[in-house]
Amino acid sequence: MNRPSRLERLTQQEDLNFLLTNRIPRRTLTLAMGWFSRIEQPLVRWLSLATWQLFAGRLDLSEARKTRFDSLHDCFVRELKPGARPVDEATDVLVSPCDGIVGACGRIDGTEVVQAKGQPYTVDDLLGGPDRAERYRDGSYVTLRLTSTMYHRFHAPYACDVDEVIYVSGDTWNVNPIALRRVPRLFCLNERAVIPLRLRASRAAVTLVPVAAILVASIHLEFLDVTLHLRYRGPDRLACRASLEKGQEMGHFRHGSTIIVLASGELELHPSVREGETIRVGRPLFRHR
């Protein structure tokens, strides 16, 4: 078993971690990172990838479609080899839209969900209004946290249609467990996209909420002709017409962050989903009651 490096042990100290990743010019640093990550100069690319792995840990590229990259950004948004993420085809199962660590999950208490122990927030606040939240009263939810070295693309959890995306401009707090314990309603403060899904062959409602974070405030959706990021100036409601099959790619983060999945009462968490465990695209997340 590999022992953590001195640098990793240092950054695991909660007070220092929170200071270094939050008490800084978050917006400015995020915009700068977006520019820097696209530099294709070979020396810059090599130093960037080496520094990234020094801070974030080992980067597994064994499943990547390619292993030579033009830039740091090119590596972040890498595609996988065909078949690397088999999708559970059972008709009563909704699958995970992304690779991620289950940060919180369970029943929605009225319209209240848990960010971290002792840190609740409401679905109304997350989605930007009670009219969007009522369908999820007493439903279920899962918070999926993507670490920086994970696969950053996300996929349709079920055969569905998307008619609109709601963009909510916001901050870029870190979304790691340390920040979630310290910043109330963090997910409701950060930049995010609200993506209601109309499931085919099901009366259930599902909404995906990709939440951006520091260094990551950019969300690309395959069915929109704009990328949602800190410089985006609207409109906030974007009409679209997307028809997606189960497991089909929907978009990607420009680095990694969090996706919150909300499900109405017709669905329940799959018994294999447990807090703290890592789940991958295509594995069961919810099932029909």
Short mmCIF file of the C-alpha atoms (twelve columns), coordinates in Angstrom:
data_MODEL
# 
_entry.id   MODEL 
# 
loop_
_atom_site.group_PDB 
_atom_site.id 
_atom_site.type_symbol 
_atom_site.label_atom_id 
_atom_site.label_alt_id 
_atom_site.label_comp_id 
_atom_site.label_asym_id 
_atom_site.label_seq_id 
_atom_site.Cartn_x 
_atom_site.Cartn_y 
_atom_site.Cartn_z 
_atom_site.pdbx_PDB_model_num 
ATOM 1   C CA . MET A 1   0.000   0.000  0.000   1 
ATOM 2   C CA . ASN A 2   1.434   3.394  -1.014  1 
ATOM 3   C CA . ARG A 3   1.995   5.815  1.828   1 
ATOM 4   C CA . PRO A 4   0.793   9.395  1.186   1 
ATOM 5   C CA . SER A 5   3.520   11.863 0.279   1 
ATOM 6   C CA . ARG A 6   4.535   14.703 2.575   1 
ATOM 7   C CA . LEU A 7   2.657   17.086 0.284   1 
ATOM 8   C CA . GLU A 8   -0.496  14.932 0.425   1 
ATOM 9   C CA . ARG A 9   -0.300  14.694 4.229   1 
ATOM 10  C CA . LEU A 10  0.106   18.475 4.437   1 
ATOM 11  C CA . THR A 11  -2.915  19.238 2.250   1 
ATOM 12  C CA . GLN A 12  -5.047  16.716 4.153   1 
ATOM 13  C CA . GLN A 13  -4.960  18.985 7.205   1 
ATOM 14  C CA . GLU A 14  -8.472  20.448 7.248   1 
ATOM 15  C CA . ASP A 15  -7.724  24.058 8.164   1 
ATOM 16  C CA . LEU A 16  -4.906  24.348 5.637   1 
ATOM 17  C CA . ASN A 17  -6.895  22.568 2.905   1 
ATOM 18  C CA . PHE A 18  -9.867  24.895 3.378   1 
ATOM 19  C CA . LEU A 19  -7.616  27.960 3.397   1 
ATOM 20  C CA . LEU A 20  -5.697  26.975 0.254   1 
ATOM 21  C CA . THR A 21  -8.760  25.972 -1.769  1 
ATOM 22  C CA . ASN A 22  -11.335 28.543 -0.663  1 
ATOM 23  C CA . ARG A 23  -9.843  31.661 0.963   1 
ATOM 24  C CA . ILE A 24  -8.320  32.762 -2.314  1 
ATOM 25  C CA . PRO A 25  -9.612  34.725 -5.353  1 
ATOM 26  C CA . ARG A 26  -11.755 31.789 -6.492  1 
ATOM 27  C CA . ARG A 27  -13.233 33.339 -9.634  1 
ATOM 28  C CA . THR A 28  -9.957  34.816 -10.870 1 
ATOM 29  C CA . LEU A 29  -8.066  31.583 -10.262 1 
ATOM 30  C CA . THR A 30  -10.764 29.538 -12.000 1 
ATOM 31  C CA . LEU A 31  -10.703 31.740 -15.116 1 
ATOM 32  C CA . ALA A 32  -6.898  31.633 -15.164 1 
ATOM 33  C CA . MET A 33  -6.915  27.841 -14.889 1 
ATOM 34  C CA . GLY A 34  -9.353  27.569 -17.761 1 
ATOM 35  C CA . TRP A 35  -6.927  29.510 -19.965 1 
ATOM 36  C CA . PHE A 36  -3.774  27.792 -18.713 1 
ATOM 37  C CA . SER A 37  -5.130  24.243 -19.068 1 
ATOM 38  C CA . ARG A 38  -5.528  24.707 -22.843 1 
ATOM 39  C CA . ILE A 39  -1.915  25.662 -23.535 1 
ATOM 40  C CA . GLU A 40  -0.530  23.067 -25.965 1 
ATOM 41  C CA . GLN A 41  3.189   23.813 -25.575 1 
ATOM 42  C CA . PRO A 42  4.877   20.447 -24.814 1 
ATOM 43  C CA . LEU A 43  6.905   21.593 -21.791 1 
ATOM 44  C CA . VAL A 44  3.900   23.355 -20.232 1 
ATOM 45  C CA . ARG A 45  1.769   20.276 -20.865 1 
ATOM 46  C CA . TRP A 46  4.322   17.949 -19.233 1 
ATOM 47  C CA . LEU A 47  4.817   20.179 -16.178 1 
ATOM 48  C CA . SER A 48  1.064   20.645 -15.805 1 
ATOM 49  C CA . LEU A 49  0.337   16.917 -15.840 1 
ATOM 50  C CA . ALA A 50  3.227   16.190 -13.459 1 
ATOM 51  C CA . THR A 51  2.068   18.873 -11.004 1 
ATOM 52  C CA . TRP A 52  -1.527  17.695 -11.228 1 
ATOM 53  C CA . GLN A 53  -0.522  14.141 -10.328 1 
ATOM 54  C CA . LEU A 54  1.693   15.396 -7.491  1 
ATOM 55  C CA . PHE A 55  -1.312  17.050 -5.840  1 
ATOM 56  C CA . ALA A 56  -4.137  14.759 -6.942  1 
ATOM 57  C CA . GLY A 57  -2.497  11.336 -6.896  1 
ATOM 58  C CA . ARG A 58  -2.040  8.645  -9.531  1 
ATOM 59  C CA . LEU A 59  -3.811  9.195  -12.856 1 
ATOM 60  C CA . ASP A 60  -5.054  5.922  -14.370 1 
ATOM 61  C CA . LEU A 61  -5.165  6.169  -18.155 1 
ATOM 62  C CA . SER A 62  -5.508  2.445  -18.851 1 
ATOM 63  C CA . GLU A 63  -9.145  2.904  -19.978 1 
ATOM 64  C CA . ALA A 64  -8.569  6.115  -21.961 1 
ATOM 65  C CA . ARG A 65  -9.138  6.104  -25.708 1 
ATOM 66  C CA . LYS A 66  -5.763  7.825  -26.090 1 
ATOM 67  C CA . THR A 67  -2.826  8.314  -23.712 1 
ATOM 68  C CA . ARG A 68  -0.976  11.181 -25.419 1 
ATOM 69  C CA . PHE A 69  -2.631  14.555 -24.924 1 
ATOM 70  C CA . ASP A 70  -2.268  18.002 -26.456 1 
ATOM 71  C CA . SER A 71  -2.845  19.865 -23.181 1 
ATOM 72  C CA . LEU A 72  -3.900  19.491 -19.579 1 
ATOM 73  C CA . HIS A 73  -7.488  20.206 -20.654 1 
ATOM 74  C CA . ASP A 74  -7.289  17.477 -23.302 1 
ATOM 75  C CA . CYS A 75  -6.412  14.965 -20.573 1 
ATOM 76  C CA . PHE A 76  -9.137  16.217 -18.200 1 
ATOM 77  C CA . VAL A 77  -11.925 15.659 -20.745 1 
ATOM 78  C CA . ARG A 78  -10.529 12.398 -22.133 1 
ATOM 79  C CA . GLU A 79  -12.836 9.814  -23.673 1 
ATOM 80  C CA . LEU A 80  -12.760 6.139  -22.720 1 
ATOM 81  C CA . LYS A 81  -12.283 3.066  -24.873 1 
ATOM 82  C CA . PRO A 82  -15.514 1.568  -26.242 1 
ATOM 83  C CA . GLY A 83  -17.022 -0.833 -23.697 1 
ATOM 84  C CA . ALA A 84  -15.109 0.598  -20.738 1 
ATOM 85  C CA . ARG A 85  -18.406 1.464  -18.986 1 
ATOM 86  C CA . PRO A 86  -21.024 -1.248 -19.616 1 
ATOM 87  C CA . VAL A 87  -24.562 0.003  -18.969 1 
ATOM 88  C CA . ASP A 88  -27.126 -1.989 -16.974 1 
ATOM 89  C CA . GLU A 89  -29.946 -2.431 -19.494 1 
ATOM 90  C CA . ALA A 90  -32.653 -3.528 -17.029 1 
ATOM 91  C CA . THR A 91  -35.781 -1.496 -17.809 1 
ATOM 92  C CA . ASP A 92  -36.592 -0.870 -14.120 1 
ATOM 93  C CA . VAL A 93  -33.111 0.555  -13.367 1 
ATOM 94  C CA . LEU A 94  -31.730 4.078  -13.742 1 
ATOM 95  C CA . VAL A 95  -27.940 4.089  -13.913 1 
ATOM 96  C CA . SER A 96  -25.278 6.413  -12.605 1 
ATOM 97  C CA . PRO A 97  -24.640 9.293  -15.016 1 
ATOM 98  C CA . CYS A 98  -20.978 9.582  -14.014 1 
ATOM 99  C CA . ASP A 99  -18.060 8.072  -12.179 1 
ATOM 100 C CA . GLY A 100 -18.124 9.453  -8.654  1 
ATOM 101 C CA . ILE A 101 -17.985 8.967  -4.924  1 
ATOM 102 C CA . VAL A 102 -21.398 8.815  -3.233  1 
ATOM 103 C CA . GLY A 103 -21.164 11.823 -0.907  1 
ATOM 104 C CA . ALA A 104 -24.730 11.725 0.425   1 
ATOM 105 C CA . CYS A 105 -27.883 9.832  -0.498  1 
ATOM 106 C CA . GLY A 106 -31.292 8.901  0.820   1 
ATOM 107 C CA . ARG A 107 -34.870 10.112 1.045   1 
ATOM 108 C CA . ILE A 108 -35.784 13.748 0.546   1 
ATOM 109 C CA . ASP A 109 -37.420 14.965 3.780   1 
ATOM 110 C CA . GLY A 110 -40.238 17.044 2.340   1 
ATOM 111 C CA . THR A 111 -38.001 19.174 0.138   1 
ATOM 112 C CA . GLU A 112 -34.915 19.065 2.373   1 
ATOM 113 C CA . VAL A 113 -31.763 17.091 1.574   1 
ATOM 114 C CA . VAL A 114 -28.406 16.717 3.308   1 
ATOM 115 C CA . GLN A 115 -25.210 18.293 2.026   1 
ATOM 116 C CA . ALA A 116 -23.088 16.941 4.889   1 
ATOM 117 C CA . LYS A 117 -23.794 16.030 8.506   1 
ATOM 118 C CA . GLY A 118 -25.545 19.025 10.072  1 
ATOM 119 C CA . GLN A 119 -25.675 20.918 6.759   1 
ATOM 120 C CA . PRO A 120 -29.121 20.664 5.077   1 
ATOM 121 C CA . TYR A 121 -30.425 22.597 2.077   1 
ATOM 122 C CA . THR A 122 -33.688 22.570 0.155   1 
ATOM 123 C CA . VAL A 123 -34.480 21.335 -3.322  1 
ATOM 124 C CA . ASP A 124 -36.255 24.679 -3.943  1 
ATOM 125 C CA . ASP A 125 -33.004 26.532 -3.312  1 
ATOM 126 C CA . LEU A 126 -30.943 24.151 -5.435  1 
ATOM 127 C CA . LEU A 127 -33.274 24.257 -8.450  1 
ATOM 128 C CA . GLY A 128 -34.064 27.960 -8.196  1 
ATOM 129 C CA . GLY A 129 -37.761 27.866 -7.303  1 
ATOM 130 C CA . PRO A 130 -40.533 25.848 -5.625  1 
ATOM 131 C CA . ASP A 131 -42.305 25.167 -8.928  1 
ATOM 132 C CA . ARG A 132 -39.367 23.005 -10.018 1 
ATOM 133 C CA . ALA A 133 -38.976 21.319 -6.640  1 
ATOM 134 C CA . GLU A 134 -42.482 20.122 -5.740  1 
ATOM 135 C CA . ARG A 135 -42.284 17.066 -7.997  1 
ATOM 136 C CA . TYR A 136 -39.437 15.768 -5.811  1 
ATOM 137 C CA . ARG A 137 -41.160 16.140 -2.448  1 
ATOM 138 C CA . ASP A 138 -40.416 12.997 -0.390  1 
ATOM 139 C CA . GLY A 139 -38.453 11.526 -3.278  1 
ATOM 140 C CA . SER A 140 -34.818 10.396 -3.259  1 
ATOM 141 C CA . TYR A 141 -31.449 11.925 -4.072  1 
ATOM 142 C CA . VAL A 142 -27.779 11.055 -4.601  1 
ATOM 143 C CA . THR A 143 -24.760 13.374 -4.559  1 
ATOM 144 C CA . LEU A 144 -21.915 12.123 -6.765  1 
ATOM 145 C CA . ARG A 145 -18.518 13.774 -6.320  1 
ATOM 146 C CA . LEU A 146 -16.018 13.536 -9.164  1 
ATOM 147 C CA . THR A 147 -12.400 13.805 -8.018  1 
ATOM 148 C CA . SER A 148 -9.939  15.530 -10.323 1 
ATOM 149 C CA . THR A 149 -8.385  12.342 -11.737 1 
ATOM 150 C CA . MET A 150 -11.708 10.644 -12.542 1 
ATOM 151 C CA . TYR A 151 -13.429 10.340 -15.904 1 
ATOM 152 C CA . HIS A 152 -15.258 13.673 -16.303 1 
ATOM 153 C CA . ARG A 153 -17.945 12.958 -18.884 1 
ATOM 154 C CA . PHE A 154 -21.530 12.284 -17.843 1 
ATOM 155 C CA . HIS A 155 -24.276 10.237 -19.479 1 
ATOM 156 C CA . ALA A 156 -28.051 9.778  -19.594 1 
ATOM 157 C CA . PRO A 157 -29.248 7.566  -16.702 1 
ATOM 158 C CA . TYR A 158 -32.274 6.363  -18.699 1 
ATOM 159 C CA . ALA A 159 -33.818 6.814  -22.131 1 
ATOM 160 C CA . CYS A 160 -35.060 10.399 -21.920 1 
ATOM 161 C CA . ASP A 161 -35.730 13.732 -23.579 1 
ATOM 162 C CA . VAL A 162 -34.404 17.141 -22.533 1 
ATOM 163 C CA . ASP A 163 -36.460 20.216 -23.430 1 
ATOM 164 C CA . GLU A 164 -34.610 22.898 -21.471 1 
ATOM 165 C CA . VAL A 165 -31.596 23.638 -19.302 1 
ATOM 166 C CA . ILE A 166 -31.659 26.242 -16.527 1 
ATOM 167 C CA . TYR A 167 -28.327 27.930 -15.871 1 
ATOM 168 C CA . VAL A 168 -27.756 29.336 -12.376 1 
ATOM 169 C CA . SER A 169 -24.776 31.673 -12.104 1 
ATOM 170 C CA . GLY A 170 -22.900 31.492 -8.823  1 
ATOM 171 C CA . ASP A 171 -19.680 31.099 -6.884  1 
ATOM 172 C CA . THR A 172 -16.862 28.551 -7.221  1 
ATOM 173 C CA . TRP A 173 -16.383 27.129 -3.728  1 
ATOM 174 C CA . ASN A 174 -14.456 23.890 -3.516  1 
ATOM 175 C CA . VAL A 175 -16.894 20.962 -3.218  1 
ATOM 176 C CA . ASN A 176 -14.675 18.575 -1.260  1 
ATOM 177 C CA . PRO A 177 -15.971 17.118 2.046   1 
ATOM 178 C CA . ILE A 178 -14.052 19.693 4.100   1 
ATOM 179 C CA . ALA A 179 -15.812 22.623 2.408   1 
ATOM 180 C CA . LEU A 180 -19.199 20.865 2.503   1 
ATOM 181 C CA . ARG A 181 -18.944 20.614 6.285   1 
ATOM 182 C CA . ARG A 182 -18.018 24.295 6.660   1 
ATOM 183 C CA . VAL A 183 -20.029 26.239 4.061   1 
ATOM 184 C CA . PRO A 184 -23.824 26.103 4.545   1 
ATOM 185 C CA . ARG A 185 -25.886 25.497 1.370   1 
ATOM 186 C CA . LEU A 186 -22.699 25.317 -0.700  1 
ATOM 187 C CA . PHE A 187 -24.338 23.559 -3.652  1 
ATOM 188 C CA . CYS A 188 -26.952 26.337 -3.772  1 
ATOM 189 C CA . LEU A 189 -24.217 28.997 -3.892  1 
ATOM 190 C CA . ASN A 190 -22.109 27.571 -6.706  1 
ATOM 191 C CA . GLU A 191 -22.555 27.862 -10.444 1 
ATOM 192 C CA . ARG A 192 -24.707 25.006 -11.744 1 
ATOM 193 C CA . ALA A 193 -26.977 23.720 -14.491 1 
ATOM 194 C CA . VAL A 194 -30.444 22.286 -13.817 1 
ATOM 195 C CA . ILE A 195 -31.340 19.593 -16.361 1 
ATOM 196 C CA . PRO A 196 -34.885 18.154 -16.051 1 
ATOM 197 C CA . LEU A 197 -35.219 14.780 -17.809 1 
ATOM 198 C CA . ARG A 198 -38.457 13.453 -19.299 1 
ATOM 199 C CA . LEU A 199 -38.064 9.712  -18.965 1 
ATOM 200 C CA . ARG A 200 -39.481 7.581  -21.753 1 
ATOM 201 C CA . ALA A 201 -41.560 4.591  -20.591 1 
ATOM 202 C CA . SER A 202 -41.757 5.947  -17.037 1 
ATOM 203 C CA . ARG A 203 -43.929 8.419  -15.106 1 
ATOM 204 C CA . ALA A 204 -41.025 9.252  -12.761 1 
ATOM 205 C CA . ALA A 205 -39.278 12.617 -12.810 1 
ATOM 206 C CA . VAL A 206 -35.507 13.001 -12.638 1 
ATOM 207 C CA . THR A 207 -33.342 16.119 -12.629 1 
ATOM 208 C CA . LEU A 208 -29.571 16.219 -12.930 1 
ATOM 209 C CA . VAL A 209 -27.751 19.181 -11.369 1 
ATOM 210 C CA . PRO A 210 -24.082 19.418 -12.408 1 
ATOM 211 C CA . VAL A 211 -22.436 21.785 -9.891  1 
ATOM 212 C CA . ALA A 212 -19.246 23.619 -10.840 1 
ATOM 213 C CA . ALA A 213 -16.415 24.389 -8.413  1 
ATOM 214 C CA . ILE A 214 -13.084 26.146 -8.114  1 
ATOM 215 C CA . LEU A 215 -10.926 25.508 -11.220 1 
ATOM 216 C CA . VAL A 216 -13.964 23.731 -12.745 1 
ATOM 217 C CA . ALA A 217 -16.570 26.397 -13.521 1 
ATOM 218 C CA . SER A 218 -17.357 25.225 -17.035 1 
ATOM 219 C CA . ILE A 219 -20.084 22.771 -18.057 1 
ATOM 220 C CA . HIS A 220 -20.380 21.589 -21.656 1 
ATOM 221 C CA . LEU A 221 -23.595 19.907 -22.833 1 
ATOM 222 C CA . GLU A 222 -23.635 18.107 -26.178 1 
ATOM 223 C CA . PHE A 223 -27.116 19.394 -27.071 1 
ATOM 224 C CA . LEU A 224 -26.427 23.116 -26.447 1 
ATOM 225 C CA . ASP A 225 -24.483 25.359 -28.785 1 
ATOM 226 C CA . VAL A 226 -22.963 27.299 -25.869 1 
ATOM 227 C CA . THR A 227 -20.729 26.258 -22.988 1 
ATOM 228 C CA . LEU A 228 -21.884 27.351 -19.535 1 
ATOM 229 C CA . HIS A 229 -19.095 29.094 -17.634 1 
ATOM 230 C CA . LEU A 230 -18.270 32.155 -15.530 1 
ATOM 231 C CA . ARG A 231 -18.265 34.494 -18.539 1 
ATOM 232 C CA . TYR A 232 -21.641 33.285 -19.809 1 
ATOM 233 C CA . ARG A 233 -24.212 36.103 -19.667 1 
ATOM 234 C CA . GLY A 234 -27.489 34.384 -20.468 1 
ATOM 235 C CA . PRO A 235 -30.214 33.646 -21.197 1 
ATOM 236 C CA . ASP A 236 -30.729 31.608 -18.037 1 
ATOM 237 C CA . ARG A 237 -33.304 29.284 -19.609 1 
ATOM 238 C CA . LEU A 238 -32.044 27.527 -22.710 1 
ATOM 239 C CA . ALA A 239 -34.574 25.652 -24.822 1 
ATOM 240 C CA . CYS A 240 -33.303 22.536 -26.555 1 
ATOM 241 C CA . ARG A 241 -34.521 19.354 -28.168 1 
ATOM 242 C CA . ALA A 242 -32.409 16.381 -27.163 1 
ATOM 243 C CA . SER A 243 -33.394 12.725 -27.330 1 
ATOM 244 C CA . LEU A 244 -30.970 10.493 -25.435 1 
ATOM 245 C CA . GLU A 245 -30.664 6.763  -25.030 1 
ATOM 246 C CA . LYS A 246 -29.636 5.151  -21.756 1 
ATOM 247 C CA . GLY A 247 -25.905 5.591  -21.298 1 
ATOM 248 C CA . GLN A 248 -25.528 8.130  -24.119 1 
ATOM 249 C CA . GLU A 249 -23.066 10.937 -23.424 1 
ATOM 250 C CA . MET A 250 -24.697 14.197 -22.303 1 
ATOM 251 C CA . GLY A 251 -21.692 16.425 -21.654 1 
ATOM 252 C CA . HIS A 252 -18.660 16.951 -19.477 1 
ATOM 253 C CA . PHE A 253 -17.111 19.118 -16.809 1 
ATOM 254 C CA . ARG A 254 -13.996 21.018 -17.716 1 
ATOM 255 C CA . HIS A 255 -12.024 19.267 -14.902 1 
ATOM 256 C CA . GLY A 256 -14.467 17.602 -12.439 1 
ATOM 257 C CA . SER A 257 -16.946 18.475 -9.714  1 
ATOM 258 C CA . THR A 258 -20.312 17.148 -8.489  1 
ATOM 259 C CA . ILE A 259 -23.598 15.924 -9.947  1 
ATOM 260 C CA . ILE A 260 -26.715 15.832 -7.772  1 
ATOM 261 C CA . VAL A 261 -29.440 13.471 -8.993  1 
ATOM 262 C CA . LEU A 262 -33.019 14.077 -7.798  1 
ATOM 263 C CA . ALA A 263 -35.724 11.458 -8.290  1 
ATOM 264 C CA . SER A 264 -39.472 11.592 -7.666  1 
ATOM 265 C CA . GLY A 265 -41.320 9.162  -5.392  1 
ATOM 266 C CA . GLU A 266 -41.850 6.555  -8.120  1 
ATOM 267 C CA . LEU A 267 -38.155 5.709  -7.764  1 
ATOM 268 C CA . GLU A 268 -36.034 4.483  -4.871  1 
ATOM 269 C CA . LEU A 269 -32.304 4.159  -4.331  1 
ATOM 270 C CA . HIS A 270 -30.860 0.916  -5.585  1 
ATOM 271 C CA . PRO A 271 -29.762 -1.194 -2.573  1 
ATOM 272 C CA . SER A 272 -26.182 -1.311 -3.885  1 
ATOM 273 C CA . VAL A 273 -25.773 2.488  -3.472  1 
ATOM 274 C CA . ARG A 274 -24.044 3.401  -0.212  1 
ATOM 275 C CA . GLU A 275 -22.495 6.583  1.094   1 
ATOM 276 C CA . GLY A 276 -18.732 6.719  0.675   1 
ATOM 277 C CA . GLU A 277 -18.540 4.133  -2.090  1 
ATOM 278 C CA . THR A 278 -17.301 4.774  -5.618  1 
ATOM 279 C CA . ILE A 279 -19.751 4.156  -8.444  1 
ATOM 280 C CA . ARG A 280 -19.138 4.168  -12.175 1 
ATOM 281 C CA . VAL A 281 -21.136 5.197  -15.221 1 
ATOM 282 C CA . GLY A 282 -23.757 2.608  -16.117 1 
ATOM 283 C CA . ARG A 283 -24.084 0.956  -12.720 1 
ATOM 284 C CA . PRO A 284 -27.518 0.899  -10.985 1 
ATOM 285 C CA . LEU A 285 -28.402 4.091  -9.102  1 
ATOM 286 C CA . PHE A 286 -32.216 4.066  -8.748  1 
ATOM 287 C CA . ARG A 287 -34.922 1.524  -9.463  1 
ATOM 288 C CA . HIS A 288 -38.672 1.759  -9.975  1 
ATOM 289 C CA . ARG A 289 -40.702 0.882  -6.921  1 
# 
